[in-house]
Amino acid sequence: MFWAGFFREAGSNNVFHNAQYRIRKISIPLPKMEVDIHEQLRVPIFKSATYSQDISIDWFEDVYHSVKKYHQNWHGAWYNRQFDVLRCGVAGKFRQLTVVAYHHINDPLASNSLIETPVIQPVMAFRIGGLVPLEWGSEIIWDHNADGNDTMLQCRYKCGIIEWLYNQDFSGENPQMWNPTGFDQISTSNPDGDGSKTDELTRRAHK
């Protein structure tokens, strides 16, 4: 299972508040390595490594096309269609996202050992930054079909960084699970003083 949240404008509190309920699937590419065989030694020789920075997210879209509208406004931070000009500066152009994969375990502190008490235990997390929209659907369709709500919308993005936080060592005899307290969510007041709240991570999990 996974949770996706903190989908926000980089450096601000402009949050897509219900993103964690709309994101159905996230595809994050893994690096690739290319090797050649040395003609004399006949052993593999490293040639190159490729790191893709394109990701895709499948969203639950609604009948109001809210996800498309969000991305269209995001696109407007880069380009002004009315005057056919690019916008200067970085305001509103980049987003960041955190993805946490987790599973449930029995609470070791549960008082009744006969009845399991499930608690969430994080396994790994991805911090994705510098997100820029590339595609957010090819068209808008208005249909009288009652199934128009909760349709799938796949969007593609280019990102500046993908950070993989992982703390399970399967190579040892006694691998230790990630302590859930190492990835807590806290709320802090907006430094601008408007009383709004923002979600942050208490500290960086150990790799």
Secondary structure, DSSP 8 states (H G I E B T S, - for coil): -EEEEEEEETTS--B-TTHHHHEEEEE----EEEEEE-TTT-SEEEEEEE---EEEEEEEE-TT-HHHHHHHHHHHTTEETTTTEE--SSTTT-EEEEEEEEEEEE-TT-S-SSS--EEEEEEEEEEEEEEEEEEE-S-------GGGTTEEEEEEEE-SEEEEEE---TTSSS-----GGGG-EEEEE-TTSS--EEEEESS----
